[in-house]
């Protein structure tokens, strides 16, 4: 997108936001070659979808800021705001118009989330928000999210060729090479 891989954009944004290289959570055997130099880990509990990635990140490195590697437009200031929110909460999520009402794949998680996720899994709950009742959750309200940009752009996912075309158009409209 815009001449750069989406993964490279996300890695750079996380590095700029947090001052250190991110950890890549990926289950593909070839993932170690995607971004040489990054620490790569498979899900600690395979087969549970996005929650597996969140759990892995939390158990490896909490507190963490998680961003799905198909979200090319998440800005550094938003990630810093999510991380700062962990001073008063165990999980900090931006609100959005998504089906969940929040963006669990663009969020900050503290150490208490690990045991809470494990408890949710023991109950058979694999939802990315299924453990929220067991931790202190802070939501970044829509008016605060808007300070960082249009939520439809910020949390845009590239999952199909049509999405990539739309992301290219958004990138051109923003004048973004980043």
N, C-alpha and C positions, 0 to 999 in steps of 0.2 A: 504494500500500500504506500503510495507516494515514493516508491523506490526503496522502501525498507520493509523487512519482515515485521509482522505485527508483534511477534515474540520479542524481537530486538527493541521495539518501542516500549513494550511493557517492562522489560528488564531495565532499560535506561531510566524510565520514570520511577520505578521502585528504588533504584540505586540513588537517583537524585533526591528522592523524598526522604530516604532513610540513611543515606550515607554509607551504605555497604552493599555488596552484591546480594541479590536475593537468592533464595533457594528455589529450585525448580522441582515441583512435584509432578511427576509424569510416569505413567505406567508402560510407555512404549520402550522396548529395549534399546532403540536407537536414540533415545532422549539425551544420553550423555554427549552425543555429537552435535546437538542442536545449538548449544551455546558453550563452547569450550571454556573451561574455567569456572563454570557454575557448579555448585554442589547439586546433585540430582538424586531424588529419592522416589521410590515407588510408594504407593499407599500402604500404610501399616495394616489397614484392614481392606483388602481388595474387594472390588465388586459392589461398593456402596455408593458409587457416583461422587458427586461434588463433596458430600460430607466426608468421604475418605481423604480427599485432598486437604480439607480444613483440619481434620483430626491429625493428619500427618504433620502438617505445618505447626500446629499447636504443640504436639508432643515433641517435636524436634527443636523448636526455637521460640516458644512463647515468651514474651508477647510478640505477636506477628501482625503484619498487615498483609492480607491476601488479595490478590487481583487475578481474575481469570486471564489466561494468556491469550484470549480472543477479544479482549476489551482494549482497543487501541487509543481511546480518547480520555482515559482517566488522568486528570492533572495532578501534578506534584502537590499543590496546596491542599487538595482534597485528601490525599493520602496522609499528609502531615496532620490535618485536622482529625482524621479518624484515629491515628496513633495517639494524639494528645488526649483524646477522650478516654483512653484506658486508665487515666489517673483516677477516674470516678466510676468506672464500669468494667465488667469482664468482657463485654462484646460491644462494639460500636459499629452501627450499620447506617448507611444513608437510606432515607426513605425514597421510594420511587413509585412509578405507576405500574410496576411489575405485578405479576399474579400473587407474589408473597407480600407486596407492599414495601419490601426492603431489598437491598442488594447484598446477599450473603457472600457473593464472590467478589465483592469490593468492600472489604470490611476489616476491622481490627479485632483481634482476639487475644485475651490474656490466658494465663495458665489454668484458671478455674474451668475453662471451656473443655479441656481434655477429659476430665472425669465426667463432666456433664454430657459430653457427646457419647462417651462409653456407656453411661446410664441410659441414654436415649436408644442406643443400639440394642442394649439388653432388653428394652421394652419393645423392640421391633420397629422403632421409628427411625427411618433413614432420611427424613427431610432435612435439608440444610438449615432449617430453623427449628427443628424438633427439640433441641436442647435448651432453647431460650428461656423456658419457664424455670430452669434450674440455675440460671446465672443472672447477674445484674446486667441488663441490656440497656444501652443508650441508643436512641435513634436520632440521627441528624435530620431535622425536619425539612420538608420540601423548600421552605423559604431560605434555609441555610444552604441546601444543596444548590439552589439556583445561583448563589454567589459564585459557584465554580463553573457554571455553565448549564446548558439545557440537559436535563436528565436523560432525554431520549438519545442524546449524543454521548454524554459521559459514560453511560452504561451500555452502549451499543455493542452487540456481540456479532462477530463474524463467524457464522456457522455454515454458510453455503456460498456458492459462486455469486448469487444475487446480492448477498450481504456484502461481499467484497466489492462489488461494483458500487453499491451504495456508500460504503466506507471510503472508497476512492473519491467519490463525488464530495463527501463531507470533508475529506482531507483537502481537496482542491479549494473548496469554499472557505475553509479556515486558513488557507495559505500555509498549511502545516507540512513541514518536512520532518517533523519530530515524531 
